[in-house]
């Protein structure tokens, strides 16, 4: 059986993810206000939000990003300790659920993913796995920790360094939270990224929308400091990836 490319795929996704983390951009009605509100500058408000978010232990993100021209859809809960739970959809090559607990990582790929990775052997592999979680060898787990680590995700947000444009109009209501909408205004030949940041302390980046260009992405961030929805699968529900890769029956 040829070596699975699961870790190679995810490691490549992580590089794009930490550089391009962001959020979705549906239209929202402005919050009603009878008095003008001073509009903050994006660069200052963004930095304040990053400082406040540094105290978070967990968050949820949903959206998509591009990696080497491929769209990757992600629904994931991240934590500062590197535990996580969620799903990644790798374009038309399938998807997998991911659980990370105490530096152990487990995958549950769908049939499309297996077929894209092992071809004609997919049916045999799926029969051996039998809907169990596939454990990732310890030496490969570092790649998944990088993806699941909230600290690394926030570092990726910090690298964006948006410009100092002021907020647009009045605060908007995003998921029952008052938020300022910012547009980057300089250095763009295409429509610039947009940012939604909560108006009241603690300030949090709620959405980033950057749907144009080679590093396009769109994300929504929520579930700040919610309890992590991740638990190690039971031993009977786990199959070892190293054993599966070395199986002579595949």
Secondary structure, DSSP 8 states (H G I E B T S, - for coil): -----HHHHHHHHHHHHHHH---------B---SS-----BHHHHHHHHHHHHTT-SEEEEEEEEEETTEEEEEEEEEETTS-EEEEEEETTS-EEEEEEETTEEEEEE-HHHHHHHHGGGHHHHHHHHTT-EEE--HHHHHHHHHHHBHHHHHHHHHTT-----BEEEEEEEETTEEEEEEE--SS-SS---EEEEESSSS--EEEEEE-SSTT-EEEEEE-TT---------GGGEEEHHHHHT-TT-
